[in-house]
Amino acid sequence: MDGPEGVRGKEEAAPGREAGDAEEAGDGFQLVTHGKKKKRASGQEGGGAGSGAVLGAGSVGALTKDKGAAPGTKPKVPFHDPSIPRPQDVYKIRVDNYKPFEHVWLERSEDGTRPVHPLEKLPVEHFVDRNVPECEPVKPADIEDTPFTLVEDHKGLMELAKKLKSVTEFAVDLEHNQYRSFQGLTCLMQISTRREDFIVDTLKLRIYIGLYLQEPFKDPTKRKVMHGVDRDIMWLQRDFHIYVCNLFDTGQASRVLQMERNSLEHLLLHFCGVTAKKEYQNADWRSRPLPEEMIKYAREDTHYLLYIYDLMKQRLQRESTPENDLLLEVHKRSNEICLQFYEKELLTDTSYLHIYGLQEHELNAKQLAVVAALHGWRDRIARQEDESTGYVLPNKALIEIAKQMPTDNGHLKRIVKSKYPFVESSLDEIIYTIWNALEYSYAFEGIAEQLKKERLEQLALKSVPASDETTILDAESDRSNIDPACQSSVAPSSTANVNVASDGGAGFMNETALISSIHLEDNTQTISSTKIFETLPGLTRPINKDALSNNRYQLLKNLRDPL
């Protein structure tokens, strides 16, 4: 999985969105895996909670068409519809964005230090079904001919739980949205049995989902078929305290089978001859009531999944050998994903280095100090107001402010152009934060130099012809055999550079390698970073230079005076 900022940035550039959409909408993402009050955006005021609450137009008319688009072109599906009020306001959803997430419904280990996933007690072989049916799997009826239930109330959820008790397998998918909430919200849950399709409104029924559906998801005798579940598993735990046992991930199966592509879209076409409507892939699933087209797209995600499982299981068994049990391998991989635990993202000393696209800019120490300070301010506001970080201040705008380092309100307003309500209502505070960051920018001199060095090295690697990359990799491979006594003279970023080149040389240094190369010894996770700045209500107070930790001082010394 991508790191939190990596996922956030990549989703901002998701298919079906124009390059300027993220900046205009101010969308941002706060996702963890293992994630103004004076001026409010249009539609932010929410109505009362209850079954009658409406989120957005919810009709085909909600689709938008580009101005000047050619006649006959398909209208675009809005990725983030600004007319939709926040579900937190409509359905009174309250989340804690500060405390570490607690898996309260799980047993604890004997020493009490960690939660115990119910899957830990079950051997993976227990889930492998090697029964081969005598006849070929039967393709399900068309969606139009299959019973469908939209579950929107307590009674409907009870009926669904009762039906899941009577089956031995069901398919599941989730629709999620990161816009206008810090951690994101699960908007829909699609479930299909062999005979029926269900869509559960997980916004309206959020507090009841876990109570009624925890057992069938945890039941090891019931097979759950899902596709590409890395993030779905996290969302189920975070929003509903649901933990999955006996999973078959068709995404992992496609990888084990080395299929041409691993997307559900490809599997639907390959096995079922169904062409999914890609334009709904990134639709705004907070919309209520849901248009018929979005309901159909959501149903397709699970309607054919049990049939795809049947066909993939047969192929896995056919292509297995005594030495290479492919079916078992899929179950092992699926289990490993289920065993992950959701953890809430915490702000650390190096969190700002994860900002998507940061490495593309050559920033000096002062500018980097402003990036770190604004990142901390944005994180605090987003947690406090339960907003997406990109709605508070998008990455692109944050970096531009850091580049220009405005020291008065007028300059700052010219940069942001009144696009971001939280910035507009906090101009004085942001200017103070920038002044404060500039005063202590000396602490970022070494890191800025290291970033510049890594960027230049990556540019050099990208310019090397493909025929020469092998030589570079061979040379780095030889370097890995250097006598340990001599390794201190090897640049700490060498391994990271080889990793990037081996991935095709695309992009700049990956975030994990970058953070490793400028690792802070004292990396204790805290909600507010206190190494350079101490966050107080409404202000950022400077820490005295002498109060910097010895570990940070040693880091800065090493970066300024490399071996």
FIFIDO-225203 format. One record per residue: x, y, z of N, C-alpha, C in turn; residue in three letters. Coordinates in steps of 0.001 Angstrom, whole numbers, plus 500000, padded with zeros to 6 digits. Each point is the difference from the previous one (the first is absolute). Example, Ala and Ser with C-alpha at 12.3 -4.5 7.8 and 13.67 -1.06 7.14 Angstrom:
# FIFIDO-225203
513190494310507800499110501190500000500900501200500000ALA/499650501050499280500820501190500060499230501090500730SER/
# end
This chain:
# FIFIDO-225203
500836498801500000499164501199500000500863501237500000MET/499448501052499424500686501261500046499905500588501389ASP/500961500847500321499939500738501246498863501004499945GLY/499614500561501146498854500896500047500062501136499004PRO/501104500735499955500077501122499081500072499533498552GLU/500648498818499782500083499491498644498648499670499445GLY/499182499318500799498644499666499577499203501267499759VAL/500124500945500925499252501243499898500311500713498705ARG/501277500120499689500383500716498788499579499287498752GLY/500119498668500004499626499241498815498508500055499767LYS/499204500001501071498557500072499824499576501379499524GLU/500781501033500361499681501321499494500144500052498489GLU/500855499133499467500217499956498555499315498792499388ALA/498904499561500632499313498792499550499392500196498619ALA/499758498877499287499412500092498670498656500700500046PRO/499724500730498928498701500643499903499954501385500595GLY/501155500498500452500028501330500569500966500865499233ARG/499637501271499856500888500925499338501105500415500941GLU/501122500437499430501152500348500815499689501087500996ALA/499110500914499657499717501104500898498939499708501041GLY/499354498858499910498894499723500903500436499984501455ASP/501131499356500270500441499889501380500242501363500602ALA/500574500895499224500298501326500512498733500805500205GLU/499082499886499053498780500770500110499135499495501150GLU/499877498673500088499130499433501029500675499969501347ALA/501315500100500002500717499941501260499935498636500630GLY/499889498963499179499851498674500553501331499448500458ASP/499936499183501028501213499371500505499633498709500676GLY/501001499224500354499705498660500471500791499686501258PHE/499373499323500907500666499591501221499692498536500173GLN/500848499131499456499761498567500023501144499288500652LEU/499676499110500905501053499264500678499782498526499780VAL/501075499225499691499891498568499868500953499343500974THR/499694498991500887500736499167501002499956500043501395HIS/496323506294497532500100500655499269500976499093499490GLY/491711523729503983499319500295498731498586500208500357LYS/500264499714500602498655499983500436499229501202499519LYS/500692501006499509499318501205499503499457499765498603LYS/500731499284499206499601499816498614499939498512499691LYS/498854499521499580499847498575499746499662499782498546ARG/500405498855499511499760499691498587498519499765499764ALA/499600500200498771498606499796499625499569498588500300SER/498854499851500642499478498673500286500559499392501258GLY/500849500701500748500580499392501181498998499887501126GLN/499068500934500038499007499930501056499164498751499809GLU/499985499134500994499293498738499877498592500081500546GLY/499154499131499464498655499912500519499973499118501219GLY/498809499730500498499883499154501167500260498557499652GLY/500399499220500991500242498585499778498665499286499899ALA/500080498813499425498783499209499895499836499435498623GLY/499006499132499861499824499299498734499636500938498873SER/499496501176500329499606500912498948501105500923499544GLY/501174499901500609501093500904499643500428499774498565ALA/500245501080499307500388499906498594501382500607499822VAL/500865499282499307501342500481499707500130500206498509LEU/499840501213499533500218500269498581498779499670499165GLY/500127500281498719498871499838499090499617498551499826ALA/501028499114499898499725498582499913499260499569498752GLY/500167500680498910499342499613498759500995500047498866SER/499555499519498859500886500031498845500409501421499692VAL/499159500944500367500318501401499766501216500464500768GLY/500441499203500959501178500378500781501267499876499174ALA/499923499282498888501168499881499138500292501342499355LEU/501272500267499782500395501295499445500628499812498639THR/499865501024499175500568499949498659500924501183499805LYS/501174499752499419500960501066499770499412501061499084ASP/500326501254500308499607501068499092500759499839498691LYS/499283500092498922500662499896498711500277498575499579GLY/499463499015500754500237498610499634499291499689498691ALA/500586499088499238499431499631498708498645499332500191ALA/499063500239499087498678499373500098500138498477500043PRO/499199499373500833500005498548500079500983499444501006GLY/500862500848500584500950499494500984499281499740501314THR/500509499007500753499365499634501254500273501052501073LYS/498995500323500808500234500948501087500924499385501038PRO/500722500874500680500916499523501024499241499734501296LYS/500469498999500734499440499718501308500792500799501024VAL/499349500818500813500746500823500954500715499143501025PRO/501304500240500146500802499263500970499736500534501399PHE/499951501316500126499653500652501259498948501045499692HIS/498788499735500431498889500905499731499890501007501141ASP/500307501287499747499968500999501077498606500272500537PRO/498960499555499289498640500248500479499573499007501077SER/500790498953500204499635498977500985500458500437501389ILE/499078500118500958500415500339501362500809498866500622PRO/500807500316500967500829498983500627499139498965500713ARG/500252498701499755499229498960500702500133500101501516PRO/501154500479500483500172500144501453498939500921500577GLN/499639501044499225499003500957500478498582499461499853ASP/499745499296498910498656499491499743499647498846500933VAL/500950499076500175499720498789500780500645500003501383TYR/500499501173500410500585500144501337501108498984500251LYS/500858499848499013501129499063500127501129500701500742ILE/500435499420501104501075500566500794501173499028500041ARG/501167500504499676501195499164500018501079500687500825VAL/500907499207500534501133500520500759501221499963499093ASP/500516501165499653501158500082499117501321500106500752ASN/499964499854501308501191500212500806500546498716500636TYR/499165499333500770500486498832500743500320498838499052LYS/501012499203500333500276498794499195498768499111499943PRO/499799499361498872498828499145499813500096498772500901PHE/498882499647500624499960498831500876499070498947499406GLU/500497498788499908499203498876499484499241499387501182HIS/498967500697500426499349499701501273499223498690499999VAL/499623499509498839499190498782499966500835498728499903TRP/501302500134500013500868498833499887500579499604501349LEU/500321498718500127500712499533501182501419500565499990GLU/500620500039501154501374500461500108500930498804500175ARG/501256500200499632501001498956500204500183499751501491SER/500650498901500353500152499646501408500692501090500802GLU/500966500680499369500694501067500713499280501338499880ASP/498868500007499264499191501197499891500558501098499127GLY/501039499712499225500668501052499229499402500215498620THR/499202499051499502499498500134498630498665499290499851ARG/499211500425498995498755499283499717500293498695499269PRO/499116499050500147500158498702499340498910499857498945VAL/500415499919498742499034499826498910499431498582500071HIS/498684499831499821499409498647500066500613499037498997PRO/500602500532498951500609499159498976501284499339500490LEU/500621500568501028501279499469500481499879498567500517GLU/498835499655500469499815498680500604499633498926498978LYS/499891500401498728499525499076498969501075499763498950LEU/500336498743499696500989499720498949499428500329498633PRO/500844500520499102499521500430498689499445498825499198VAL/500550498810500203499506498825499269498529499720500292GLU/499546500513501118498605499796500412499023500611498993HIS/500463501011499236499101500731499107500056499536498549PHE/500912499131499678500179499590498604498960498948499623VAL/499171500339499031498964499089499512500486499366498700ASP/500262498720500050500529499297498812498925499180499291ARG/498772500179500397498917499272499332499832500511498569ASN/499994499088499062499829500358498594498585499609499568VAL/499159500970499656498627499668499584500013499165498721PRO/498994499176499871499909499127498831499675500771498727GLU/499313501119500133499636500787498829500674501368500056CYS/499977500685498884500611501317499922499203501007500849GLU/500670500978500586499288501027500772498945500703499146PRO/498908500356500618498894500636499299500099501510500191VAL/500019500705498887500060501461500057498708500533500607LYS/500095501005500880498782500528500627499101500694498999PRO/498754500133500383499036500720499157500434501448499849ALA/499502500644498970500312501409499807499542500807501215ASP/500624501138500181499666500845501148498522500366500010ILE/499464500288498829498593500400499908499053498886500446GLU/500468498747499938499155498850500345500301499442501384ASP/500806500718500776500407499526501329499349500851501078THR/499412499371501023499393500768501100501028500934500639PRO/499554501223500307500901500999500561499325500718501161PHE/500790500238501060499492500726501171500967501111500364THR/499463501210500103500776501133500507499707500095501490LEU/501009499721500801499830499947501458500264501386500577VAL/498945500637500483500107501367500505499481500172501417GLU/499461498941500587499473500149501358500375498800500855ASP/499699500140501266500360498990500996499376498649499671HIS/498750500000499594499308498752499677500656499298498809LYS/500341500778498963500650499403498835501345499392500337GLY/500742500626500927501297499467500412499837498699500760LEU/498970499916500824499711498759500726499674498875499022MET/499200500319498955499638498984499004501238499521499238GLU/500899500927499679501225499620499303500849499072500865LEU/500162500343501272500786499160500903499392498599500099ALA/498678499923500010499322498705500071500271499173498740LYS/499985500655498831500250499273498753501454499533499909LYS/500922500809500492501411499593499954500270498810500914LEU/499167499810501020500147498842500873499729498707499260LYS/499167500080498965499557498785499311500870499636498801SER/501039500792499683500849499703498848501404499636500468VAL/500744499371499127501368499586500334501045500881499319THR/499548500916499160500936500881499295499253501241499528GLU/500718501110499950499422501221499437501123500916499535PHE/499681500841499030500968500947499437499781501371500618ALA/501097500742500149499935501302500691500858501022499267VAL/499538501248500021500819501124499541499563501239500775ASP/500866501000500028499709501255500689500229501168499061LEU/499237501062500199500250501268499326500355501022501070GLU/501071500723499769500593500862501024500187501404499449HIS/500054500988500876500256501374499582500898500686501018ASN/501031500713499504500956500677500873499739501492500134GLN/499051500520499224499803501442499935499193500500501195TYR/500437501088500591499333500692501102499937499168501272ARG/500964499090500211500152499327501287501465499616500153SER/500499499999501234501426499803500228500443498575499685PHE/499248499022500482500381498606499788499291499364498809GLN/498946500631499511499208499409498937498787499276500573GLY/499031499725499135498765499345500424499624498905499013LEU/499581498856500521499438498947499159498558500375499691THR/499687500142498720498689500508499584498997498900499681CYS/500481498890499453499117498890499621500692498675500273LEU/499186498981500240500486498621500038499121499181499066MET/500634499367498994499261499131499092500239498550500404GLN/498925499228500046500067498577500343499157499228498997ILE/500562498904499503499251499123499088500105498560500469SER/498853499322500030499984498558500198499815499368498623THR/499772498716499946499777499342498703498661500408499386ARG/499124500584500807498651500278499502499595501461500067ARG/500637500794500858499535501368500220501162500981500069GLU/499705501270499727500948501097500175499464500964501059ASP/500917500548500787499634500977501031500973501169499928PHE/499490501181500250500848501172500212499589500605501331ILE/500972500149500898499737500526501336500466501447500069VAL/499113500886500456500360501397500202500782500093501309ASP/501313499956499912500846499970501196500181501369500645THR/499547501048499344500004501315500645498818500101500960LEU/498838499628499510498782500086500809499996498973501135LYS/500587498813499731499945498900500978501347499746500674LEU/500862500965499973501379499816500445500124499345501385ARG/499241500462500974500173499488501367499432498597500181ILE/499236499506499012499390498677500137500719498912499188TYR/500807500407499038500603499027499077500765498919500751ILE/500899500414500867500817499034500722499187499071500875GLY/498969500533500646499178499189500899499349498829499274LEU/499552500242498753499253498968499288500851499186499016TYR/501080500570499505500762499300498964501360499495500457LEU/500377500289501232501299499530500476500106498476499961GLN/498950499326500432500054498533500101500147499302498646GLU/499177500308498992500178499314498715501371500284499359PRO/500557501187500210501316500278499443501086499230500753PHE/499803499798501278501010499306500817499857498486499935LYS/498828499521499634499704498563499986500932499274499025ASP/500861499111500497500955499314499111499346498973499085PRO/498745499662500223499326499031499134499359500676498792THR/499987501311499980499418500742498875501119500657499191LYS/500054499676498718501033500579499151499580501393499527ARG/500931500936500141499784501361499500500865500189498764LYS/499387500392498900500732500240498757500014501504499752VAL/501206500550499884500168501433499782501124500207498993MET/500129501219499518501050500288499013500844501177500447HIS/501324499779500048500924501079500345499660500632501331GLY/500106499221501070499380500383501276500908500750500962VAL/501215500330499607500933500606500957499366501140500791ASP/499390500928499293499403501130500693498618499665500568ARG/499252499125499335498679499613500509500094499396501402ASP/501021499177500209500192499382501318500212501079501061ILE/500764501032499659500239501096500933498716500777500284MET/499229500266498960498755500756500169498988499227500842TRP/499908498690499791499075499184500796500350500069501480LEU/501294499959500301500428500069501396499767501390500575GLN/500381501019499235499934501372500499498579500472500260ARG/499096499747499054498654500560500085498999499094500710ASP/500236498673499980498980499080500526500541498954500965PHE/501296500002500254500622498974500851499670498595499473HIS/500070499843498695499764498705499355501336499397499597ILE/500182498717500323501235499280499685499637498779499150TYR/500768499763498966499633499008498991500798498714500181VAL/499298498887499973500615498663499972499481499261498769CYS/500861499163499435499657499185498831499736500889498785ASN/501042500658499552499909500903498852500671499393498773LEU/499364500197498851500629499697498713500041501310499233PHE/501210500522499802500188501265499295500262499712498528ASP/499044500347499151500173499735498565501126500841499401THR/500332501109500646501139500795499540501302499239500194GLY/500141499343501157501191499166500236500005498778499089GLN/498816499444499745499916498838499102500466500365498600ALA/499632501196499531500424500418498658501515500156499926SER/500621500418501103501460500121500031500668498628500011ARG/499458499099500792500560498644500054499880499322498639VAL/498895500256499313499793499427498670500730500781498914LEU/500633501102500387500760500841499069499144500414498800GLN/498824500499500329499108500472498952500512501306499421MET/499494500338498836500472501187499288499813501265500825GLU/498861500117500657499712501126500880499318499471501250ARG/500102500788501087499473499518501273498759500750500478ASN/499513500935499211498857500804500435498703499194499924SER/499025500395500817498691499364499940499358500260498646LEU/500235501167499451499486500322498670500451498952498979GLU/501280499600500090500519499001499063499372498626500253HIS/499845499635501278499425498686500315498549499919499534LEU/499249501087500155498607500008499540499915499774498492LEU/500899500637499269499992499850498553500516498620499587LEU/501064499551500660500648498731499629499115498789500295HIS/499397499971501179499239498821500417498507500106499699PHE/499467501228499978498550500163499905499539500749498760CYS/500943500586499248499623500776498832499270501278500348GLY/500208500509501214499320501209500474500978501169499948VAL/499590501083499381500827501206499939499526500975501064THR/500841500215501009499643500915501092500117501445499520ALA/499160500851500517500046501421499650501039500694500861LYS/501158500237499404501122500558500752499706501374500575LYS/499068500747499373499769501364500476499445500052501420GLU/499446498859500480499463499986501360501024499525501025TYR/501184499637499544501023499484500912500329501015501088GLN/500026501269499634500368501040500956498836500954500279ASN/498793499479499919498824500827500270499953500379501477ALA/499223501021500306499834500428501388498889499167500634ASP/500404498992500763499050499041500551499293500522501247TRP/500236501243500356499241500608501090498618500445499532ARG/499796500063498699498748500509499437498804499152500444SER/498923500666500371498750499327500372498833500802499450ARG/498968499355499446499950498573499693500914499663498835PRO/500418498747499906500915499596498954499293499892498648LEU/500601500539498941499424499822498662500012498525499602PRO/499097499613499127499909498609499569501305499511499373GLU/500684500888499259501244499599499346501073499646501026GLU/500062500760501092500983499710501034499643498729500761MET/498725499756500197499563498762500655500392498789499152ILE/499788500112498691500357498884499122501503499747500017LYS/500785501070499957501452499848500036500425499340501315TYR/499416500445501109500352499440501304499639498523500071ALA/498862499620499448499586498590500025500940499130499164ARG/500472500543498896500905499220499138501276499589500718GLU/500411500788500989501232499693500720499930498691500766ASP/498776499590500378499876498741500760499106498966499312THR/499138500434499092499016499101499398500650498783499342HIS/501113500192499322500656498906499268501188499404500751TYR/500270500490501196501249499655500662500065498535500436LEU/498893499422500445500007498584500386500217499104498790LEU/499467500385498873500220499249498757501469500099499568TYR/500569501188500105501424500174499685500847499143500932ILE/499604499949501262500708499142500969499961498548499552TYR/498833499517499576499881498611499531500994499706498877ASP/500036500878499014500864499790498835501481500096500377LEU/500331500946500862501398500162500398500471498823500852MET/499126499508500849500367498846500835500292498788499133LYS/499177499771498983500246498881499089501354500141499312GLN/500278501210499519501264500218499292501191499865500941ARG/499874500474501212501082499878500979500303498541500290LEU/498954499191500095500199498572500266500641499297498804GLN/499555500378498795500560499366498797501490500311499838ARG/500390501229500315501370500435499754500926499757501188GLU/499482499437501076500838499700501162500820498743499760SER/501095499909500707500839498806499991500243499604501453THR/500506498778500243500296499608501391500960500971500685PRO/500876500605499206500973500932500586499468501427500088GLU/498945500311499258499514501372499917498473500004500038ASN/499453500064501206498557499975500213499465501423499853ASP/499479500312498831499570501369499712498776500409500818LEU/499078499077500185498792500311500767500369500328501449LEU/500889499221500563500450500269501361500719501351500073LEU/500767500326498970500727501263499982499042501190500034GLU/498904499916499257499018501086500011499412500168501395VAL/499686498894500642499434500089501350501022500553500993HIS/501250499650499828501034500551500881500092501516499839LYS/500003500438498771500078501447499753498764500716500526ARG/498843499403499808498758500603500493500014500093501522SER/500482498948500644500094500003501461500919501103500500ASN/501127500161499331500965501016500425499382501392499971GLU/499165500253499010499335501305499915499004500155501148ILE/499237498944500275499005500067501075500643500232501361CYS/501200499484500186500676500083501299500581501378500289LEU/499960500895499032500465501359500258499036500703500950GLN/500546500934500761499177500795500900500029501463499573PHE/498837500618500050499921501423499705500668500802501110TYR/500780500998499605500615500927500947499743501418499529GLU/499646500850500913499749501394499665501319500706499733LYS/500007500848498979501223500722499668500295501055501051GLU/501236500015500476500424500988500983501042500922499381LEU/500035501209500480500954500976499494501369499750500625LEU/501037499886499176501356499780500481500929501070499450THR/501257499940500426500988500984499560500202500006498489ASP/499789498864499373500286499896498570498738499899499146THR/498839500215500581498755499863499238499970500914498780SER/500527501206500135499947500953498886500773499514498787TYR/500968499110500207500783499476498880499195499031499137LEU/498834499596500497499128499103499224499058500773499075HIS/500015501310500042499093500780499147500221499621498543ILE/498917499606499354500091499526498628500504501119499088TYR/501054499723499260500560500961499067501063500901500585GLY/500283499865501296500985500886500636501374499860499354LEU/500395498771499658501340499772499461500191500586498597GLN/498918500428499382500127500595498673500477501450500067GLU/499986500570501196500363501407500160501329500113500742HIS/500847500904499514501269500238500669499800501128501007GLU/499839499625501257499716500962501059501230500204500870LEU/500249501266500371501103500254500913499530499793501438ASN/500896500210500958499685499714501401498828500834500497ALA/499938501266499633498906500855500446498669499514499441LYS/500000499673498728498755499529499385499567498663500595GLN/500950499125500259499675498703500584499471500166501419LEU/500540500960500740499498500273501344498545500456499945ALA/499662500807499002498622500463499843499097498830499622VAL/500478499106499138499221498805499650499655499217501259VAL/501002499754500846499779499224501225499005500700500925ALA/500139501319500136499107500743500889498569500020499480ALA/499829500235498696498653500016499418499368498613500045LEU/500823498982499799499497498629500090499461499732501400HIS/500723500455501021499529499819501366498725500784500281GLY/499920501245499495498787500801500177498813499337499312TRP/500218499555498769498924499354499244499516498741500700ARG/500923499196500496499631498768500682499147500297501229ASP/500373501023500756499261500347501218498578500449499665ARG/499866500855498997498668500489499617499146498856499453ILE/500586499159499160499234498903499383499491499021501055ALA/500836499669500973499549499105501073498899500662500826ARG/500215501249500330499056500719500858498630500131499346GLN/499969500300498709498736500236499294499499498772499255GLU/500726498903500079499695498783499235499826500323498522ASP/501030500600499442500038500346498583501155499287499320GLU/499893499806498705501131499454499253501096501050499960SER/501232499573500099501119500939500035500040500843498732THR/499634499408498881500005500742498747498903501036499900GLY/498911499820500731498969501034500028500486501190500822TYR/500721499719501068500558501080500822501054500763499203VAL/500951499271499423501060500620499205500627498926499120LEU/499708499979498707500540498970499097501524500048499948PRO/500587498869499687501467499905499925500597501045499063ASN/499374500164498847500542500930499009500054501416500558LYS/498931500420500684499968501341500576500972500121501163ALA/500099498946500795500931500016501138501434500213499526LEU/500390499271498965501365500116499485500230501370499374ILE/498976500540499333500151501326499389500169501080501064GLU/499252499888501086500182500945501103501416499905500551ILE/500487498760500162501349499810500525501048500588499062ALA/499766499888498715500956500555499034500073501526500109LYS/498828500640500135499978501458500004500213500595501386GLN/499757499229501045500208500420501387499401501383500291MET/498696500155499813499377501313500242500109500400501468PRO/500208501271500250500107500484501375498930501030500335THR/499001500126499144498865500865500313498746499400499383ASP/498844500396500531498726499427499572499712500221498523ASN/500365501180499494499718500303498609500703499048499057GLY/501258499744500263500765499081499160499409498595500071HIS/499651499554501198499418498663500165498678499890499256LEU/499165501034500074498701499953499320500162499947498486LYS/501035500662499493500239499945498551500407498599499554ARG/500642499259500863500416498640499653498813499044500001ILE/499197500045501048498907499026500137498731500431499285VAL/499867501295499678498874500495499199498633499657500591LYS/499917500020501320498717499816500714499315498676499677SER/500765498973499682499403498711499649499713499129501216LYS/500702500252501116499978499056501106499471500680501266TYR/498786499643500437499355500671501134500844500019501264PRO/500652498882500322500783499957501236501226500898499929PHE/500559500154498819501125500913499841499523501438500137VAL/498869500306499377499446501354500053499736500445501438GLU/499542499080500817499666500355501384501201499917500934SER/501176499635499468501178499817500858501228500713499447SER/499802501095499271501126500670499348501061500442501004LEU/499581500619501089500962500480500994500791498845500602ASP/499288498936500313500660498840500607501015499371499041GLU/499631499919498727500908499407499019501236500876499806ILE/499812501298499934501149500907499856500923499866501207ILE/499416499923501201500820499812501197500762498678499926TYR/499319498960499521500638498685499869501187500066499036THR/499846500744498913501089500139499025501174500761500620ILE/499716501124500687501072500746500678500742499086500974TRP/499242499248500748500579499104501000500899498950499348ASN/499535499461498872500779498981499292501301500579499465ALA/499949501210499463501208500619499441501050500237501075LEU/499553500325501209500936500254501093500804498757500364GLU/499398498845499802500665498751500384500320499124498785TYR/500196500619498872500263499247498767501368499347499991SER/500900500432500908501339499387500031499916498495500223TYR/498943499564500665499850498569500295499733499175498750ALA/499708500642498864499646499275498781501092500084498929PHE/501115500619500330501051500178498998500523498660499494GLU/500322499099500897500526498703499592499005499186499208GLY/498732500031500446498966499231499305499771500551498597ILE/500014501334499859499831500606498683501133499582499068ALA/501208499957500521501140499565499185499855498543499587GLU/499548499184500928499817498572499694498930499803498933GLN/498889500736500113498942499904498994500512500432498628LEU/500771501063499977500556500481498733500921498949499390LYS/500821499404500838500925498969499524499238498814499411LYS/498979499555500711499225498852499515499290500342498694GLU/499486501211499903499291500402498785500944500010498804ARG/501187500521500172500968500039498912500416498594499586LEU/500166499131500966500378498615499691498897499299499221GLU/498741500273500374498898499373499275499892500533498579GLN/500226501298499840500002500574498655501096499386499154LEU/501152499776500616501107499382499274499648498580499588ALA/499347499268500894499608498626499684498980499968498870LEU/499067500966500015498981500026498957500599500301498632LYS/501100500710499995500616500375498725500924498921499463SER/500286498961500807500883498927499550499251499100499029VAL/500564499690498829499343499087499056499752498651500651PRO/498985499316499511499635498705500582501164499029500006ALA/500818500035498957501122499069499913501018500248501091SER/500046501250500514500972500323501027499468499714501397ASP/498670499854500150499449499772501322500464498683500579GLU/500133498990499137500457498705500473501389500126500597THR/500839500800499348501349500191500507499965500652501377THR/499102501008500158499895500662501290499539499026501074ILE/498995499204499658499488499043500968501040498957500356LEU/500752499547499002501057499034500273501041500592500923ASP/500317501274499753500995500658500843499490500114501431ALA/498694500330500143499445500104501339499943498638500666GLU/499725498953499194499974498650500546501368499615500531SER/501050500377499233501350499714500465500282500761501289ASP/499443501222500093500250500809501177499415499358501241ARG/498918499228499810499384499363501159500890498931500601SER/501048499594499251500923498992500518501244500614500631ASN/499982501347500167501139500667500612500179499510501423ILE/501239499922500413500297499591501360499276500932500971ASP/499326499452501038499243500842500918500818501143500578PRO/501297499794500165500824501051500590500097501215499093ALA/499713499793498700500119501098499044498652500619499658CYS/498918499414500507498683500442499568499652501397500464GLN/500669500508501011499670501339500478500287501064498969SER/500831499661499001500313500986498971499008499989498862SER/499061499063500030498989499915498950498859500952500332VAL/499574500789499015498905500953500234498767499266500462ALA/499322500464501063498844499288500530498845499902499042PRO/500008500794498946498876499960499053500247499060498840SER/501124499303499992500320499163498849498949498937499760SER/499609499318501076499020498934499840498693500539499470THR/499594501168500503498743500592499535500064500309498516ALA/501157500476499520500134500314498585499868498758499150ASN/500592498893500464499907498748499242498544499550499935VAL/499279500146501115498597499594500007499198500780498966ASN/500254501273499914499257500816499034500325499567498585VAL/501278499781499725500388499596498653499402498649499642ALA/499962499097500956499481498667499705498505500030499731SER/499328501079500433498577500148499729499752500721498694ASP/501030500150499206499810500628498711500408501449499991GLY/500554500480501114500477501372500054498892501026500008GLY/498781499575500265498883500945499949499944500823501266ALA/499845501303499829499802500876501140501267500238500786GLY/499839500719501106501125500273500850500091498927501074PHE/500901500213500905500267499004501030498726499637500750MET/499780498695500220498792499624500706500075500475501444ASN/498784500233500596499942500656501281500679499212501106GLU/499818498672499993500582499201501063501512500114500013THR/500593499909498785501454500109499921500462501389500398ALA/499215501012499618500384501369500314499991500224501502LEU/498944499580500650499905500202501443501102499230500705ILE/500319498802499498501055499206500617501339500715499932SER/500227500734498900501292500642499826500172501223500882SER/498882500547500529500119501147500895499201499714501264ILE/500164498797500493499231499490501137500360500738501286HIS/498982500376500762500218500586501305500059498878501023LEU/501051499999500824500124498937500986498817500009500959GLU/499571501181500400498878500112500924498727500174499197ASP/499370498872499613498837500082499111498716499603500707ASN/499899500293501278498804499680500749498800500687499375THR/498931499240499756498822500570499360499211500836500995GLN/499670501210499603499204500890500830498960500677499134THR/498955500467500629498973500710499259500536501325499488ILE/500748500729500787500581501264499570501503499927500143SER/500711500303498930501448499949500051500527501091500913SER/500857499636500944500552500977500933501488500141499848THR/500550499512498900501442500083499822500433501400499600LYS/499228500641499117500349501340499561498941501002500466ILE/498732499565499985498925500905500380499134499344501043PHE/499460500802500890499042499509500985498663500631499700GLU/499013499175499708498690500518499619499204500390501234THR/499525501246500031499126500499501045498688500396499346LEU/498940500178500779498717500384499386500144501270499168PRO/499881499858498691500015501138499101501369500531499650GLY/501070499495500642501328500530499731501012498875499911LEU/501137500311499414501114499076499985501154500694500695THR/500378499528501174501028500678500777501364499395499696ARG/501012500838499761501321499468499693500649499333501207PRO/500688498923499728500775499322501023501405500586500007ILE/500543500250501151501354500517500089500983499039499378ASN/500998500539499318500996499172499314500643499002500949LYS/500240500445501244500670499118500955499120498836500418ASP/498681500112499692499087498935500418499925498869498999ALA/500657500141498865499992498925499019500646498760500598LEU/499469498840499662500534498769500579501397499712499483SER/500737499239500786501352499618499592499969499190498717ASN/498961499192499847499906499186498782499876500888498772ASN/499159501045500078499849500879498853501304500757499741ARG/500650500427501085501259500723499815501005499107499280TYR/500039498725500414500945499085499356499631499791498537GLN/498676499915499704499556499854498616500476501182499161LEU/499743501202500510500389501197499253501504500054499798LEU/500750499607501024501454500020499894500471499033498914LYS/499374498807499973500394499008499000499658500461498589ASN/498828500658499869499583500446498679500854501161499497LEU/500420500874500930500804501147499598501447499605499736ARG/500462498983500734501409499580499873500053498531499621ASP/499581499648498776499987498597499592501407499438499966PRO/500043498667500119501303499336499975500673500207498656LEU/
# end
